[in-house]
Amino acid sequence: MKNSKKFTNAIVRVPASNMIEGITTSLEGQPDHDLALLQHQSYVEALKRCGLDVAILDPLEDYPDSVFVEDVAICTSKCAVITNPGADSRNAETAFIEPALSAAFSNIEHIKEPGTLDGGDIMMVGDHFFIGLSARTNRAGAEELIRILSTYGYSVSIIEIEGLLHLKTGIAYLEDNIMLMHENLADHPEFASYTKIIVPPEEEYAANAIRVNDFVLFPSGYPVTAEKLRRTGLKLIELPMSEFRKLDGGLSCLSLRW
């Protein structure tokens, strides 16, 4: 299946040893750091298999959630945006991502107070962006991002979400007009024109997948959704994500891709 978006680069950050202190609503127990390192390594190898040049940043031992680099920045073909995360404990992480982005982007923008914004609430669909309003992303942050993106010629829609940590907790754009999503987003008018693959309630975690060039990176252990994706002609790389799920994190959370 042809992919209209070609990625060449990614940034990841090694999980900190204190990741057990990360923010979470999960009831699945504390993550195992050693196992998380192995799962993260598999993730990096998958990105490389997809053809990406992967920059691996050192762990930030003072920031247990810092492995989830997606939340602190947004990467487009024309600019990078440093966010202002909605969780106070994560605000300072932005200073550590900017040097890595400065090496790749000549245009770097910033979300500023009173706006808050997490990258997990931003879904890119070609030259259009969906912004989810959540507990981490407020309207001021969304409006600031709209102002920034519009100056680069991008269009934007705002999606009010309920019951999800981030917009991309419940939906993923897999290119070729395909949306993988939770059932409660299926009737949203903004998604009416897309081919929808609905994740069954018992596999809701599987809604966070990422299309990277010729492959879809997909969490292992969700056979019903995996089969639905394969029927469309998509090629999957299934990856263990148990330790990151314990911190409410998914596949998209672990990298910045452009």
N, C-alpha and C positions, 0 to 999 in steps of 0.2 A: 504494500500500500504506500502510495506516494505521500511524503510529508512536506508540507509547504514551508515549514520553518526549519532552518538549518542551524544547529548549535555547534560552536567550536570550542567554547571555554566554559570552565566551571571553577567555583571556589568552594571549598569545604573547610571545616575546622574539626580537628581531632577532639573527641569527647574529653571533657575535664574529669579528673578523678573524683571530684565532688558532685558529679551529676546526680547523685542520689538525693541531693538537696534541691533539685530543680522544682519549678512550679508544676503541679499536676492535680488533676481531678480523678485520675485513674485509681481504681481499687485493685490493681493487679500486682501490687507489691513494689519494692524498690528495685531499680535496675541493677544489673550486675555489670560493673565497669569493664571487666576483662571480656565478657561476652559482647558488650557494646562496641569495644574496640574491634573485635573480629567482624561484627556485623557492619561496622563503618568501613572497614577495609574492603569487604565484599561490595559495598555500595560504590566506593571509589573505583574499584576494578570494573564494575558495570558501566560507570560513566566513561571510562577509558575505552571499553569495548564498543561503546556508542560513537567513538571517534573524538572525544573531547580531550583537550589539554586541561588537566586538573591541577590547580594550585591548592596545596594542602597547608593550611595555617596551623600554627602551634595551638595547643589547648590554652584556654584562659582559666586558670585555676580559681580565680576569684568570682567567676561567673558560671554557675552550674548549668545554665540553659544555653550557653554560647555555642554549642554544637549546632543549634538551629539557626544557621546563618541567614536563612531566607527572611526572617522577620526584621533584620536590621538594614536591609537594602533592597532596592528593586533595580534590575538591569534591563535596559531596552537597547535597541540597535543604535539609538541616538544619544542616550544619556544614562547615567546611574543616579538613583535617588537614595540618599541616606534617610532612613525613617526616624521616627521618634516613638519607640515601642511603648505600648500602653501599660506594660508592667514596669513599675518603678525600678525593680531590681535589674532590669535589662537595659535601661537607658544608656549606661556608660559603654555598653558593647559597641555602640556605633563608632566610637573613636578608634576602635581596633580594626574595623573593617575598611575604613576609608583609605588607609595607605595601600591596601591590596587593590582597591578599585581605581585609585589614582594612577596606577601603573597601566591600566587598560582603557580608562575613559578620560577624555579631555573635558567633558561636561559632567559635572557632579552637582546635583541639587540637594536641598535639605528640607525636611519637614520640621517645622518649628512650633513651639508652644503658641497658643493653647491646643494645637492640633496633636493628636496621637495617631499612630498608624503602624500596623504590623504588616510585613510583607506577605504573611500567610493569608491576608484578606484581599490580596491583589491577584487577579487572574488575567493573563494576557491572551488575547485571541486575535492574532494578526496585529493590526494597527489599532485595535480596540481594547480597552481595559475595563474590567468589571471590578468595582470596589465594594467589598462587603462592610457594612456598618456592624460592629460587634462590640464586645466588652473591651477590646483592645484598640479598635479603630473608631474614632469619633467623627462627627460630621465636619468639624473644623479641619481635621487631618485629611479627610476625603476631599474637601473643597480646595485645600492647599495642593494636594496631588493633582486634582483636575486642572488647576491653574498652571502647574508645571508641565504636565503632559500636553496640554493644549498648545503651549508655545512651541512644542516639537511636532505638532501636526497630528497628535493622537486624539481619538475620541474616547469617551468614558461614560459608563453607566454605573449608578449606585444601586446596590442590592441590600435591602434590610434583611438581616438574618436573625433567626431565633433558634436556640437549642444547639448551636455549634460554636466551638471555640473560634474558628476562623472560617471564612468563606470556603477556602480550599479543603477544609475538613470534610465538606459535603459535596464537592464537585471538582472535576478535573477536565480540562480541555485537552483532548488527545489528537488535535489536528484533524484535517480532512472532515471538518464540520461535525465531529463526534464529541459529545459530552457524556462523561461518566458521572452519575449523580445519585444522591439520596432521593427517595421518592417524594419527600416534602418540598423539593425544589423543582420537580418535574413540570408543574403547572405554571411556573413563573413566566409571565409574558415575555421577559427578556430572552428566554431560552426557547421560544416557540419554534424558531427556524432550524434548530439543530437536531441531528440524529441523536436520540437519547438512549443510553444504556443505564438501566435502573439497577442499583445495588440492592439486593434483598436486605431486610432489616437485620438479619443475623450476621451479615457481612459488611456492615456499614463502614468499618475501618478501611475497606478496600476502595472506597471512593477517592482516597488520596493516592493517586498514581501519577506518573509523569511520562509524557512522550519525549523521548530524546532521540532525534533523528529517526533511524529505522526501527527503534524498539520502544516498547512501553515498559518502564520499570514499575513493578507491581509487587505488593507485599505477599509473601508466601502464606499459604494456609486458608485461601478463600476460593475454593474450587468452582463454585457456581458462577461467580463474577468472572473468574479467569476464563471459563469456557465461553461465556457471552462475548468476551473481547476477542478470543481466538476465532469465533465464528465470523467476525467482521474482517478477518484477514490480518489483524494486528499480531505482531511477534512480541512475546513477553519475555522479560528477564525477571524471574521471581526471586525476591530477596527477603531474608529473615529480618523482621523489624520489631521483635518482641520487646527489646530493651528500650527502644525509643517510644513505642506505644505506651509504655508505663509512665512516660513524661508527656503524654498527649501529643507526641510528635509523629509526623508521617514522612513519606519519601520526599515530598517537595521541600519539606522544612530543612533538609540536610545539605542543600546546595543553593548557590546562585549560579544561574546558567544564562549564557548569551552567545 
